[in-house]
């Protein structure tokens, strides 16, 4: 039984520093075009900006529970580096890697943008987060995948709250 909390802690640590499995580390060829824009990238959907600078766009409003402080959130995530105001280079796809991200809400285990953006979601919801550098990764956490001072776009689906 002691193994499960250790594995969860290790997974959360990897997510917070932007790591990914070794097989996904190979750089993409230079000729790769950005992924197709999600429905939320359409001009008809407007960003709501919070006082902290976090941008929010609801794609689907969930019908389940809203997470509370320290509850574990289970989410599927797509993440891009913003380029020219759009989704640019994809750097995280939890479905492709085979397991969702899990983290306790509001206890600084993930970037501030995730804590703030997921806190008002409901289970079953999908939301885009436009995370400014102040709410994202520090230079040390970002590593080589994410440029310093980059805006990040996350598409998050809240699967479960425990």
N, C-alpha and C positions, 0 to 999 in steps of 0.2 A: 504493500500500500504506500510505502514511502517513495516509490519510483514515480507514481503519477504526478504529485506536486512538483517534483524535480523536473520532469519532462515539460510540464506546463510552464514552469519558470524559464526554462531554456528556450522554449518556443516564443514566449513573450519577449525575452531579451533579444532574440533574433529579429523579431518584427520591429522592435523599437529602434534598432540601428539600421534597418533597411537591408538586411542580408537576405539572400535567397539561396536555394540549394545549388550545389556546384554545377549540376547539369544546366542550369539556367544562366550561368555567368558569362558564357561566350558572347562577345559583342555581336550586335546585329550587323548585317552587311550595310554598307553606306547607301545602297540604292533602295532600301526598304522604305516604303511610303508609310505615313502614320496610319494607325488603325482608323476605320471609318468612324465618323462622329456618332456618338450615342444620341438618342432622341433628345436628351437634355441639352445638347449643344445647339439646338435650333434657336434662332433669334426670337421665336415666340415665347420662350420661357425665360423669365428674367431672374437674375441673381438677387437674392436678399443678402445684404451685408450686415453682419452683427457689429456691435461697437468695437470688438476686438479686431475686426478686419476680415473675419472668416466669411467666405461666400457660401451660400446654401441654395440649392435648387432641388426641390422634391420631384422625383420622377414618379414614385408611387408612395402614397401615404399609407402606412401600415394600419392594421386594425387590432394588433395585439398590445401587449404591455409596453410601457415606457420604462427603460432601465433606471434604477436608482443608484446612488453612490455605492461603490464597491461591488455591485452585482457584476457577474461575468457576462460580457457580451460576446456573442458568436456572430461573426460577420464574414461575408464574402466581399472581396475587394478587387477592384481594378484601379491602377494608379499610373498617372502620366505626369511627366514634366511639362508644364505649360510652355508653349512656344507660340509667339505671336498671338496671344489671347485664345489659343485653342489647345486641344489635347495633342501633345507632341509624342515624345518617346515613352512607350509603355515600359514601366519598370517593375510592376507587380501585378500578378493575376493569380489569386488564391485558388481558383477553380482549376487552372492549368497545372499548378503545382500539386494539387490533390488534397488539400486540407484548408479549412477556413481559419481565419485569425480569431484568437480569443484573448480577451483582456478584461481586467476589472475596471469598471468605469470610474473616472475621477480620482485615481490614486497615482497618477503620473507614471504609468507603465507604458503609455503610448504618447505620441505627439499631442500637444495641446489642442490642435485642430480636430483630432479624432475625439478626444474627450468632450469638447464643446459641441461638435456636430452630431455625435451619436446620442448625446444626453436628451435631446428632444425628439428623437425618432421613436416609432412604435414598431414592434416585431412585425415583419412582413413588409416593411417600408424599404424603398430604395431612394438614395439621395446622392447628389453630387456635392462635394466639398471643394471649394477653391481655397487652398491653404497658403497664406502668405508666409514668407520666411520666418517671421517672428513666432508663428504657431506651428512651424514644421521642425525639420531636423537641424541640429547644430552642424557645423562643418565636420566635426569629429564623427557624428552619428551618420551623416550622409554617405561617407565613403566616396568611392569613385563613380558610383551610379548616378548621383544627384549633384548637379552643380551648386556651388555656394549661392545663396540668395535667390534660389529658384522658387517660383510659385508652383505649387503642386495641385493636381486635380485628382480627387479620389471619387470613385463611384462605389458607394457602400450599401450593401443590403444587410439589414439586421435580421438574422435568421432565428436567433434564440436569445433569451435572457435567463440566466440561472441565478 
